[in-house]
Amino acid sequence: MSAGAPVALPAALDDWIERLRLIPDAERRFDVGLHAAQQTFAIDEPTARELAARGLPSATEDGEPRFCETDLHYVGLRLGTAMTHRTAMRLWAGALTDAAAREQTRVEVRCSPYARPGAEVDVLVPPGEWVRAEVAPNRRATSFEVRAPGVWPPFPEILRDLLHDIAALDFCLMPGNLYGSAAFARATRLADCGSAAFMLVEECARLGIEARTAFGLLLARPYATPHHWADIRVGETWVAADPLLLALLAGTTELDPTAWPPTRSPGSVLVRAADRQVPLVRDVGGQPLEASFLVKLRDD
């Protein structure tokens, strides 16, 4: 790795680090070394060492700083170096605008578990049914079809301020036991998709609005991504609400925030499988399995 001077870092860096230091070190795993920081987040050695010197939480092993992955994700997104993650977000934004322009989107999702061919697995298929399947030689276990309308009912006006408040949270993947903690999000204004969803549901309850958390897939070609959001009951319809996602996409992609304000539903790309985060694929013994979910748009 280069041992030259670190890249110019923005003045806001100290504020970012100060916010990240609100997360207790006990929740962190310092297991990302200099090579992994470069490979995953394009944060080179001089920059990584400067981040540690400026106070980004780290541990030292054999004279080398080691970081927490979620901290580097937070910093990398804002530096613009986490290109893999930003590319994924651009795909999400594109899928959202494309799906919203259709009366209905029909998608086929093909599940490919990371398991040997011939193994039996259980796949949680929306809207929440476990399906047992055998992994084929091409690694595919099963497929299912999703249909989603492009236009959703508007949220009640009483929720306007709340949805804007959730959108104003500072997006940060949470390490350890802090994932999904609405209390930590309230105290620090740092939130991941899970904590934003739980906070939104709790605040809806205070307003007398029926809401529930939802976990499933964000549908964007080529691969769907596991995701957490809130569903709000509007009349007879459960409508997906995810103001933090919309704010994140508006800040990192070309998604138009005037066309996609926090008060609009991104439900055309979200498919619910459970009420809380669960493994979407498991072996017959109940152990979670990693899997990819290939998305194919069906126009026929």
N, C-alpha and C positions, 0 to 999 in steps of 0.2 A: 504494500500500500504506500501511497505517497506520504512523505513526511513534511510536506511543504506547509505553508500558512493556511489556516482554515478559511473557508469562504466567508464573505461578508455576511454577518448575521443581522437581522432586523432589530430595531430598537425594542420591538414588542417582545423579544425573546425573554427578557427578564420577567415580564408579566406572565408569559406562558409557564415559565419554570416555577414562579411563585404559586400559580394556580395548581400545578401538578404536585407541589409539595404539600397541598392539603390532603393528599392521599397518604394514609399511613404506610410506612415502609414495610410493616408486617404483612401487608396485602400483596406486596410485590414479589416477583421472582426475578432476580438479577441473572438472567441466563442468556442474554444477547451480547456477544462479543463484537469486536471491531469488524471482523469479516462479515458476520451476519448483518450488522448495521448497514454495511455497504451494499450487500447483496439484496436485502429486503427493502431498505428505505433510501438507498443511494446517499447515505450519510457517511462521508469519507472519514478516514482516521483523524486528520487535523480537526475537522468539525466536531467529531464525536468527543475528542479530548477537550475541545473548547466548551462543549456543552457540559461535560462533567465539571470543568473548572468553574463554570458559571453557576453551578449548583443543581444541575439536573440530577435527580437521585441515581446513584450508581454504587456499585461495589467494585473492589479491586481484586484481581486474581492474576498472579504472576506479572504484576506491573501494568496490567491492561484493565481499563475500565469495562465493566459489564453493566448492561442496562436492562430495564424492564421493557418488554415488547410494547405494552400499551402506551408507555411514555414516548417511545420513538414514533409510534403511530401518530400520536397527537402532534408532536413537533414536526414530523415528516409531512403531514398533510398541510400544515401551515407554511412550511418552508417551500412546498411544492416539489419536494424530492421523492415522496412516496408515490411514484408514478403508477405502479401496479394498482394501488388502491384508488387513485384518482381516475385511472382508466375504467375500473369497475363502476365508479360513480357516474362517469359519463355514459356508460352503457345503461345504467339504471335510469338516468334522466331521459335518454333517447327512447327507452322502452315506455316510459311514462307518457311522454308527449305523443308517441305513436299510438299507444293503446287508447288514450283519451280522444283521439281523432276518429276512432271507430265506434260504430254503434255497439258492437260486441267483439271481443277478442277471444279467439279459440286457440288454445295452446296445448301441445302435447309435451309432457314432461317425462323423460326417460331416466330412471334411477339406476346408477351404476355404483354398487357398493365396493369398497376396497376389501374384497374377500376373494378367496380362490374360486374358480369355476366349479360348479357342482355343489357349493355350499348353500344351505338354506338360510334365508334371512327373513326378518320381518320388517316391512316398510309401512310407515304411517302415511296413509294416503288421504288427502283432503276429501271430505271435511273432518276426518278424524277416525278412520277405520284402519286397523292393522291388517295387512295383507302378507301372507307367507308366500315366498317365491324362491326359485332356485337361480343362482347366479349362472348365466350362460357363458359360453367360451369368450364372447366379446365383452364380458363383465356386466352386461345388462341384467337386471333382476326383474324389473317390471316397469310399466309405463302407465300413465293416467292422463286424462284430458281435463282441462280447466277452461271454463267459459266465464268471462267477466265483462260486465257492461262498461262502456267508456265514460258514461255520465252517471253521477251519483247524486242523491238528494243533498241539498245544502244543510249545514249544521244550524241549529237554532242560534239566533243572534245573541242569546245570553252567554254563549260559549266563546264569543269573539275574543274578549280580553284574555281568557284562559288559554286559548289556542296560540295566541301571539306570545303569551308568557312562556309556554312550553317551547316554542320556536326559538326564543331568546336564550335558552339554556346553552351552555358551552359543551359541544359534543366531545366526549372523551370515552374511549373504550375503558371499562372499569376492570381492574385486576381482582383476582381472588374472590372474596365473599361480597364485594361491593357491587357486583353485577346485579342490576335490577333493584337497587336500593333507592326507593323514593325519598327516604329520610336523608340520605347522603346528598341526593340531588338538591333537595330543598336547602340544606345547610351550606352547600358549596357552589351551587349552580353548575356543577359538572354533572353530565348525564350521558349515559349510553342509551341505545334504543329501548332496552328493558326498563331502566329506571324512569325514562320519560313516559313510557306507556303506563307504568304503575302510578306515577304521579298524576298523570292526566285522568286516569280512572278514579283515583281517590278524590281529586278535586271535582270531578263530575258528580260524584256522590254527594259532596257538600252542597252542590247546586240543585240536587234533586233530579239529575239527569242519569238515566240508566246507561251504564258503560261496562265494558269487560276488557280484559287484556286478551291479546291474540298472538299466537306464534305460528309461523308457517314459512312460506317461501315468497321471496321477492322475485318476480318473473322477469328476467331480462336475458335475451340471447347473448352469448351462447349457453350460459349456465345460470340457473336460479341460485339464490343465496338465502340461507336461513335468516329469519328476521323476526323481530318483536315489534308490535304496535298496539294500538287501542281500537276497539270497536265501540261506536256510540249508536244507541238506538234512536233512529229517526223515523217516527211513525211505526210501520211494521218492518222496517229494514235495518239491519245492522250495517253501519257505514264505517269503513276504516278511516281512522284519523292518525296522522303521523306528521305533525307540524315540525318536529325536530329533523326528520328526514328531508322534508322539503327545504328547510332552512340550510341544511348541510349541502344539498345539491345546488341550491342557488348560490352558495358561497364557493363551491369548488368546481362547478361546471357552468355551462351556458344556459341552464334552466332559468327561464324568465320568472323572477319573483312576483311580477305583477300579474302574470297569467297563473302562477301557482302560489298564491298566498297561503299562510298557515291554516286558513279557514276552508281550504279546498281538500277534498278527499283524494288520496292516491290509490284508491281501492281497485283501480283497473289493473294494477300489477301485483296485488297482494292476494294470496290464497291461504286461508286459515286451515291449520291442521290440529291445533291444540290451544288451550288457554294460556299455557306457560311454556317456557323453554323446555323441550324434551329432545332426546335423540330421535331423529327421524328414521334412522335405520338401526337395527340391532340384530345380533345373532340369536339363535334359538334359545340360548341360555340367558338372554336378556342383556348382554353386554353391548354397549354402544359401538357402532361401526361408522367410520368416516365414509362418505359417499359423495358422488357428484350427481347433479341433476341437470341433464341436458335439456334445453328449451328449444322447441321447434314450433314456429308459428304455422297454424293450419288455416289456409285461405279457402279450402274447398268446402 
